[in-house]
Amino acid sequence: MKTDDLIRAIAEDATPPGLRPQVKLSLALAGGIVVAAVLFMLLLGPRGNALASLDQLRFLLKFVVTLALAVAATGLVLRLIRPGATLGVWRRALLLAPGLLLIGIAVELIALPGSGWLTALVGSNARNCLTYIPLMGLAPLALILLALRSGAPSRPALAGAVAGLIAGGMSASLYAAHCPDDSPLFVATWYTLAIALLAGLGALIGRRLLRW
């Protein structure tokens, strides 16, 4: 018997009866979205001109980037929950979000005079970004980690970090509707830092919680 087959067999024997880990993970993802959305409406809500901004590419790019990250990370974690599973196309799919953001930055740097680059990067909402994206992502992260624990990820720190990327992508997508700063330079700096906080926290917790 191959090592990977042995790991899968041990994991299946160790899995308690009940819902399959993938089903639990799907429920955790749905629950995380609901909790984050409720927190968003209670704490922030969409900005006043959100609907009017739907025809602005910079505003829409925020959602495209954050949702692309969340979707790619979800596909990856659905593989990581199984021991010894190959990451496949989802590992490369994680590059889509930063790739799109780099294109947005390039366009911004061409269209915006150099004197305005620093202002666009700093924005007016960096502190809120670093506060509310991690805050709204904590509950989704906890739910996803608990669901992962019902499986048998053979790379617990990586699985935890990817869980943080999902939670960060979810909460950043919601926060984008409130944030008045639409510059790709701002998103690349402050959204990335906020999501990285959740990914780092997920890796730290996952290393211990998901170890078997």
N, C-alpha and C positions, 0 to 999 in steps of 0.2 A: 504493500500500500504506500502511495506517495505521501510525503509529509503534509501537503495541502489537504489531501483527502482525509488524513488522520485528524488534522485540526478541525475540519468541518464536522467530522463524526463526533469528536469530543464536544464541540460547541452545541451540536444538536442534542446530545444526551444531557448537557448541562442546562439547556433552555427549559424553564418551567412551563407547564401546560398553560394554555390560554391563547391570547392573540399572538400572531406572528410578529417578530420584531419590526418588520417593514410596515405592518399595519399600525403598530404602536407609534412608529416614527411619523407616519402620515397623520395620525391623530394629533401628535405633539406639534407638528408643523401647523396644522389648522388651528389648534388651540393657541399657539404662539401668535399667529396673525391676529386672532380675535382680541387677545389680551393687549397686544401692542396697539391695536387700533383704538381700543377703549381708552387706554392711557393717553394716546395722542389727542383724542377728542376732549378728554378731561383737562389735560395740561396745556395744550397748544391750539389745535384746530387749524384748518387751512388759512392761508393768508387771504386778505380781502379781495385781491385781484387774481386769485388762482385760476378761475375760469377764463378770465380775459387773457391770461398768460399762456393759454394752451396753443396759441399760434406762434409762440416764441421758441425757437429751436434750443436755445440755451436752457430754458425752463424744462422742456421735454427731455433733453439729454440727461438731466439728473435722474429721472425715472428709468430711462433706458439702461443707464449704467448700473444703478443700484439693483434693479430687478434682474438684469443679466447676471450679476454677481450672485444674487440669492438663488436663482434657478440653477446655475452651474454648480454652486456649492451643494444644493439639495441633491442633484444627480450624483454628485461625488459621495455624499454621506450615505446615500442609499446603497452604495457599493461597499463603503468602509464598514458598515454595520455587520457585514458578513466576513468571517475570518478568511484571510488569504485571497480575497477577491481582487481581481485586476481593476485598475482605476479607469482604463479605457479612455474613451473620448472626453469624458467629463474633466479629466485633468487638464486637457488642452482648452476645454471650454472656459475654464477659469480665466484664461488670458483675454477673453472677449471684452469683459468690462474695462480692464485697464487699457486695452487697445482702442476702444471707442473713446475713452477719456483722453488719451493721447492725441487722437484726431481732433477732438474738440479743443484741446489746448493749442494745437498748432494753428487752427483757424482763428482762435482768440488772439494769439500773438501776432498774427498777420493783420487782423482787422483793428486791433487796439493799439494806439500809440504807446511807445515804450514807457512814457511817463505814467501811464495808467496801469501798468502791470502789477506793481506792488499793491496799489489800492485794491485792485480786483482780487488779488490773492488774500490779502488780510480781511477784506470784507467788513461787515458790521455785526456779524452774528457768530463769530468763532466760538465764543464761550458757550453760547446756547447749543451750538452744534456738538461740542465736546461733552456737554452735559446730557442732553436729551436723547441723542442716538444711543449711547451706552445704557442710559436709564431705561428706555423703552425696550431695549434688547435683552435685558436681564431675564425677564420671564420666559421669552422664547428660548433663550439659551438653556435655562434650567430644564424646561420641558423636553428639549431635544436631547440633552445629556441623559436625562432619566430614561428616555426611550432607547437611546444607544446602549444603555446599561443592560437592557433586556436582550440585546444581541451579543455578539462576541467579536468586537473589533480587535484585530491583531495589532493595530497601530493606534493605541489609545490617545496619545498626545495629538497626533494628526487628526483623528476623528473629532477630538474636542475643539481643535483650532477651526476645522471646517464648520462645526456647529456654530462657532462664534461668527464665522463669515455669513452663515445663513441668517442668524439673529441680527447681525449688523446690516445686512442687505435689506431685511424686512423693515427694521426701524428707520434706516436711512431713507427708504422709499416713502415712508409716511412723513418723516421730517421734511423731506424735500417739498412737500405741499405747503409747508409753513414758512420755510426759509426764504428770506428776501434776497439772498445772495445766489445768483444763478451762474456766475462765472465758472467755467471748467477749472480755472486755476484755484478758485476757492474750494470746489468739490474735491479736486485732487489732493489738496493739503489737509483740510479739516475733516471732511467726510472719511478720508482714508485713515487719519489718525484715530477717529472715533471708532471706526470698524475694527481697526487693529487692536484697540483696547479689548474689545469683546473676543477677538480671535486669540489674543494672548491669554485672557482669563479662561477661555474654553480649553486651551492647551494645558494650562496648569491644573485645572480641575479634572480634565479628561485623563491626564496621566495617572491620577490616583483613583478616580471614580470608575474608570472603564478598564482598569488593569485586571487581568484574570490569569 
